[in-house]
Amino acid sequence: MSFVELALEAENLCKENRLEDAIAKFKEALVRGSTDPVITAAVYAQVGNAYFYLQNFDLAREFHEMELELARSMGDSELEANALGNLGNTMRSLCLFDEATDMCRQQLQVWKELGNRKGEARALYNLGNIFHNKAKSDLNGISSPDAQKALNEAITYYEYYLAIVKAMNDLMSMGKAYGNLGNAHYRLGSYETSVQCHRERLEIAKNQNDQQAQRRAYTNLGNSFIFLEKHEEALDCYQHVRQITQDTNELAMEAQACYCLGATSSLMSRYKDAIKYYIEHLNIAQRLNDRTGEGRAYWALGNAHKNLGNKDRAAFYTKRHLEISREIGDEEAACYAEETLLQLETASEAPSSPCRSLLRRRRSMEHLDLMSMTPRAKDKKKNPFAAFFSKEKTKDKPEKIKSSAEVDKENTEDMFDMLDRVQRSRINEQRSDQKLVTKKEDIETLLAAITGTNNSNRRLENQRVSLAELQEKQQHHINQSQSDSNLQKIQSKKSKKEKKKEKFADDDIFEVLMKGAQSGRLDEQRSGVKPGVRSKRPQVRTIPDDDFFASLLK
C-alpha cells in the first residue's frame, strides 16, 4: 500500500475510535515515506493528536515536536504556529506550564506577525487555558496566592480572546470565552460575575440549540447560586439540567442532576424531597454499576434520614455506605461511615452521657492517658458497641446502654478497643488523593472531534493544521478569509459533496485527514489531566467531579 492509502486507512480507523490501530497505520505510512513534507507534517500532527486523545502525552509531545521541526525547516510560518499550539496544549496536559506558556506565546507572536486575527485569538485562548489549568493544579489549593494570580492571568487572556471573537461575531467562540470566564470567576469566588458570564453562555447555547452547552451552563449557574445561597435559583437550574439529560438520554448526567437536586434540597432542610432525588440517583448508579456513586447515594440517604430522626433507616443506609466504601478501598469514606454508625448507636439526649464523652475523646486521641488503659477482666466484659456492627443484630432488640459511672468503671478498656479499631481505619487527613476519573462524555467528545462529525460539541481550540489549506498552498491559491470553525467546515464538506468532482488519491488524503487535523482538544468545562494518567475506557461517573456538596453537607 502507498503512503496515501495507509494514511486514509488510518483515518478511517480514527472514525471507528480504534486509535491505537490508527496510530500503527500512520506510522507504517511514515515508514513508507512521502516526498511531500507538508503532508508528512500533517501526519505527524495526526499521530500526536491520537496519542493526545489516548492521554499518552509524552508520545504526543514527541510527534508534535517533529511536526514543529519539519514546519520550521520548510520556513512555513502557519504550520509552525499550529505546531506550537499543539505542543503548548500537550505541555499543559503534562502540567509543564512554563514550557506550555512559552510555546503559546511564540504561537501568538507568529500569528501577530502574519496579521492573522483568528490565529491570534486561538493563541490567546490557549494561554488562558494554560493559566486556568495551572491554578486548578496548584498543590496549595485554588485559594493560594499563586493560584489566584494564575486565575487572574487566565481571565485577562480570555477577555482579550473575547474581544477579538466579538468583533468577528463568532458566536461559538464567544460561548467558549464566556464559559471559561465564568469558571475562572467561580474559582476566584466572584460568584455574581460568574453568574453573569454563564448567563451569556446559556443565551448563546440556546440560540445555537446546543443542548450540551446548555446543560453545562445550567450546571455552572446552579453551582454559583449554591455559594450565593440562592437555593431556589439553584434548584431551578438543576431541574433544567435533569430535563436536558432526559431528553438526550444521558443517564450518568441525569444521575448527577438528581444528586445535585437532592443535595440542594438537603441544604434547604427539605429532607423528604432530598430522599426522593437521592433514591433516583441510587437507582441510576446501580443500573450503570457505578459503585462509587452508589456508595455516595447511601451516604446521602443516611444523612437525610438521620436529620429526619429516622435512626434505623439512617443506620441501614450508613451500613451500606460502609460496605461499599470498604469494597472500593475508600478508607476515608469507610471511617466516616463508622463514625456515623457510632454516633447513631450512642445517640442520647443527655449532654453528659458516656456516648457523647466517647465521641469527644474519639476526636482527641492524642490527649488520652495511656496509663488508664490497663486491661481489667478483659475476658469477662463484652464490648457494648459490638452488637451494632454484627450482622446478627436485630432492629427490635436495641442494646441497652449502661450508665456513665458503670462504663467508666468497668468498660474503659473495651470502649477504648472500639475507638482504637475505628481510629486505625482513618487516613492521614492532610493527604490528597487526586484521582482523575474521565467522564464518558469527555472521551466521546474528544474522539468525535477527530472525525469532525459531532455537531453538538463544536468547541475547537482551532490550533490544528488544515490539510485542505495545505493543498491550497501547494496550488498557490490560499484563501486567507477561510473560516476554520467547525460550522464552516461542515458547510464546506456539504458543498463538496454536491459538486461531485473527480478526485485523485492525493485529493482524498487531503479531504479525509482535514477532519482530524483541525480537530480541537479542550472542552471548555474540563479539568486538566495529571501527567502519566492513561484512560483506555470511559468510566461512568454519576456524581459531579466538583462535589462541593460533600463538604457542605458534612
Rosetta blueprint (number, residue, H / E / L):
1 M L
2 S L
3 F H
4 V H
5 E H
6 L H
7 A H
8 L H
9 E H
10 A H
11 E H
12 N H
13 L H
14 C H
15 K H
16 E L
17 N L
18 R L
19 L H
20 E H
21 D H
22 A H
23 I H
24 A H
25 K H
26 F H
27 K H
28 E H
29 A H
30 L H
31 V H
32 R H
33 G L
34 S L
35 T L
36 D L
37 P H
38 V H
39 I H
40 T H
41 A H
42 A H
43 V H
44 Y H
45 A H
46 Q H
47 V H
48 G H
49 N H
50 A H
51 Y H
52 F H
53 Y H
54 L L
55 Q L
56 N L
57 F H
58 D H
59 L H
60 A H
61 R H
62 E H
63 F H
64 H H
65 E H
66 M H
67 E H
68 L H
69 E H
70 L H
71 A H
72 R H
73 S H
74 M H
75 G L
76 D L
77 S H
78 E H
79 L H
80 E H
81 A H
82 N H
83 A H
84 L H
85 G H
86 N H
87 L H
88 G H
89 N H
90 T H
91 M H
92 R H
93 S H
94 L L
95 C L
96 L L
97 F H
98 D H
99 E H
100 A H
101 T H
102 D H
103 M H
104 C H
105 R H
106 Q H
107 Q H
108 L H
109 Q H
110 V H
111 W H
112 K H
113 E H
114 L H
115 G L
116 N L
117 R H
118 K H
119 G H
120 E H
121 A H
122 R H
123 A H
124 L H
125 Y H
126 N H
127 L H
128 G H
129 N H
130 I H
131 F H
132 H H
133 N H
134 K H
135 A H
136 K H
137 S L
138 D L
139 L L
140 N L
141 G L
142 I L
143 S L
144 S L
145 P H
146 D H
147 A H
148 Q H
149 K H
150 A H
151 L H
152 N H
153 E H
154 A H
155 I H
156 T H
157 Y H
158 Y H
159 E H
160 Y H
161 Y H
162 L H
163 A H
164 I H
165 V H
166 K H
167 A H
168 M L
169 N L
170 D L
171 L H
172 M H
173 S H
174 M H
175 G H
176 K H
177 A H
178 Y H
179 G H
180 N H
181 L H
182 G H
183 N H
184 A H
185 H H
186 Y H
187 R H
188 L H
189 G L
190 S L
191 Y H
192 E H
193 T H
194 S H
195 V H
196 Q H
197 C H
198 H H
199 R H
200 E H
201 R H
202 L H
203 E H
204 I H
205 A H
206 K H
207 N H
208 Q L
209 N L
210 D L
211 Q H
212 Q H
213 A H
214 Q H
215 R H
216 R H
217 A H
218 Y H
219 T H
220 N H
221 L H
222 G H
223 N H
224 S H
225 F H
226 I H
227 F H
228 L L
229 E L
230 K L
231 H H
232 E H
233 E H
234 A H
235 L H
236 D H
237 C H
238 Y H
239 Q H
240 H H
241 V H
242 R H
243 Q H
244 I H
245 T H
246 Q H
247 D H
248 T L
249 N L
250 E L
251 L H
252 A H
253 M H
254 E H
255 A H
256 Q H
257 A H
258 C H
259 Y H
260 C H
261 L H
262 G H
263 A H
264 T H
265 S H
266 S H
267 L H
268 M L
269 S L
270 R L
271 Y H
272 K H
273 D H
274 A H
275 I H
276 K H
277 Y H
278 Y H
279 I H
280 E H
281 H H
282 L H
283 N H
284 I H
285 A H
286 Q H
287 R H
288 L L
289 N L
290 D L
291 R H
292 T H
293 G H
294 E H
295 G H
296 R H
297 A H
298 Y H
299 W H
300 A H
301 L H
302 G H
303 N H
304 A H
305 H H
306 K H
307 N H
308 L H
309 G L
310 N L
311 K H
312 D H
313 R H
314 A H
315 A H
316 F H
317 Y H
318 T H
319 K H
320 R H
321 H H
322 L H
323 E H
324 I H
325 S H
326 R H
327 E H
328 I H
329 G L
330 D L
331 E H
332 E H
333 A H
334 A H
335 C H
336 Y H
337 A H
338 E H
339 E H
340 T H
341 L H
342 L H
343 Q H
344 L H
345 E H
346 T L
347 A L
348 S L
349 E L
350 A L
351 P L
352 S L
353 S L
354 P H
355 C H
356 R H
357 S H
358 L H
359 L H
360 R H
361 R H
362 R H
363 R L
364 S L
365 M H
366 E H
367 H H
368 L L
369 D L
370 L H
371 M H
372 S H
373 M H
374 T L
375 P L
376 R L
377 A L
378 K H
379 D H
380 K H
381 K L
382 K L
383 N L
384 P L
385 F L
386 A H
387 A H
388 F H
389 F H
390 S L
391 K L
392 E L
393 K L
394 T L
395 K L
396 D L
397 K L
398 P L
399 E L
400 K L
401 I L
402 K L
403 S L
404 S H
405 A H
406 E H
407 V H
408 D H
409 K H
410 E H
411 N L
412 T H
413 E H
414 D H
415 M H
416 F H
417 D H
418 M H
419 L H
420 D H
421 R H
422 V H
423 Q H
424 R H
425 S L
426 R L
427 I L
428 N L
429 E L
430 Q L
431 R L
432 S L
433 D L
434 Q L
435 K L
436 L L
437 V L
438 T L
439 K L
440 K H
441 E H
442 D H
443 I H
444 E H
445 T H
446 L H
447 L H
448 A H
449 A H
450 I H
451 T H
452 G L
453 T L
454 N L
455 N H
456 S H
457 N H
458 R L
459 R L
460 L L
461 E L
462 N L
463 Q L
464 R L
465 V L
466 S L
467 L H
468 A H
469 E H
470 L H
471 Q H
472 E H
473 K H
474 Q H
475 Q L
476 H L
477 H L
478 I L
479 N L
480 Q L
481 S L
482 Q L
483 S L
484 D L
485 S L
486 N H
487 L H
488 Q H
489 K H
490 I H
491 Q H
492 S H
493 K H
494 K H
495 S H
496 K H
497 K H
498 E H
499 K H
500 K L
501 K L
502 E L
503 K L
504 F L
505 A H
506 D H
507 D H
508 D H
509 I H
510 F H
511 E H
512 V H
513 L H
514 M H
515 K H
516 G H
517 A H
518 Q L
519 S L
520 G L
521 R L
522 L L
523 D L
524 E L
525 Q L
526 R L
527 S L
528 G L
529 V L
530 K L
531 P L
532 G L
533 V L
534 R L
535 S L
536 K L
537 R L
538 P L
539 Q L
540 V L
541 R L
542 T L
543 I L
544 P L
545 D L
546 D L
547 D L
548 F L
549 F H
550 A H
551 S H
552 L H
553 L H
554 K L
